[in-house]
Amino acid sequence: MPDFLLSILAGGTAGSIAAFLFKTWIEARVTNAIKHEYDEKLELFRRELDQRQKVELVSELLAEWIKIPKGEPIPRELRTLLNRLSFQASLWLPADLAIELSKTIQAQQGAKSIFEIVLLARKVLTGDQSLTPAHVTYWKAELEKKGDPIIYEKP
């Protein structure tokens, strides 16, 4: 009888240990699966944020570029900033956007307007094409006295 009792006790102990190990293993698997899912989401968020910052470079470069009216000298500090932004755009932006941006800034024949460039950047960032150049507001330097916004002027 003591052997029978010892067998039951040993079996119970082994079963308890097996159940504890199984429970610990399941918890570790679930924890790692959840951590992996959140790590993937965090990485995706970081990539989207990085892309957004790179595409925002378009608006910054265009705003600085149109700051000085045509024919006026460009101060050294602004020229340095424009060069830095232009180089960054060439490094980081998708090729089609970088090419169109360069054509516009260089005032090449058939270049897109600044409004079209902004919307091309929006398309790269969001995939949305529902806006038109008429939806982009631009204040010209002549309006410093008036203060009225101008909505897309057709050339």
N, C-alpha and C positions, 0 to 999 in steps of 0.2 A: 503494500500500500504506500509506503513512503516513496518508492520509485515512481508510482503512478502520480502522486502529488508533486514530486519533483519534475516530472515530465510536463505536467500541466503548467506548473510555474515557469519552467524554462520556455515552453511554447508561448505562454502569455507574454513573457519578457521579450522574446524574439519578435513576436507579432507587434508589440508596442514599439520596439525599435524600428521595425520595418515601416510601420505606419508613420512614425515621426520622420524618418528619412524620406518617405514618399511625400509627406506634407511639405517638408522643407524643399524638396526638389520642385514640386509644383509651384510653391511660392516664388522660388528663384526664377523659374521659367516665365511666370506671369509678370514678375517685376522687370525682368530683362526685356520681355516683349513690349511692355508699356514704355520702358526707357528708350528702346530702339525706335518706337513710333514717334515719341516726342523729340528725339534727336533728329529724325528725318524731317519733322515739321519745322524744327528750329533751323536746320540747314537750309530748307526751302525759303523760310522767312529771311534769312541772312542774304541769300542769293537775290531775292526780290528787292530787298532794301539796297543792296549794292547796285543792282541794275537801275533802280529808281534814281540813286545819287548820280550815276553816270549819265543817265538821260537828262536829268535836271541841268547838267552841264550845258546843254543846248540853249536853254533859256538864259542862263547866265552869260554865255558867250554872245548871244544875239543882243541882249540888253546892253552889254558893254560896247559892242560893235556899233550899235546905232546911237550911242551916246553923243558922239561927235558928228556934227553935220558934214556932209561931203564937201571937200575942198578946204576944210579947216585942218590945221596941223594937229597931229595926235601927240599928246604929251608922253614923255618917256615911260612914266609909270603905267599909263593906260596901254601903251604899246607892249610893254612887258607882260601885263596881265592878259592881253589879247593873245599874245604868242603862247603863254602858258596854257590858257584855255583851249586854244586851237590844237596844240600838241596833245593835250589830254583827250580831246575829242577824237583825234586820229588814232590814239592808242586804245581807247575804251569803247567807243561806239560801234554798233554794227556797221559793216562796210557801206551798205546802201545809204544809211543816214549820214555817215561821215562824209561820203562823197557829195551828197546833195548839199550838206552844210557848207562844205568847202567851196562848191560852185557858187553858192549864194554870197558868201563872204568875199569871194574873189570877184564878184559881179560878172561872172561869165555869161555868155550868150545862152539864153534858154534856162537860166537858173530859176529855181523855185523862189517864191516870195518868202519873207520871214514867217508869214502866217502858215504857209504850206509846210515849212520846215518844222514849226511848232507842232502842227498836226501829224506830221510824219513821226516825230518823237513820241507823241501821244500814242500813235498806233503801235510803235515798238514797245512801249511801256505797258499799255493796257489791252491792245488788240482792237480797241474801239475805233471805228471810223465814222461815227454818227455826226461829228462836228464838221463844220465847213469853215473856211477862212472868215466868213462873216461873223462867226462866233468868237473870234479873237479880238480883243480890244487893244488899241495902240494909241498912245498919246504922243503926238508929234511935238518937236521942240517949239514950234510956233504957238502952241497952245499954252505955253507957260503963262501967258498973260490972260488968256481966255478961260482955261481950265475945263473945256469941253472935251469929252472923249470922242475919238473918231473910230467908227466901226469900218473895217475893211474898205479901202478905196481901191476900186478896180483901176488898173493901169490904163 
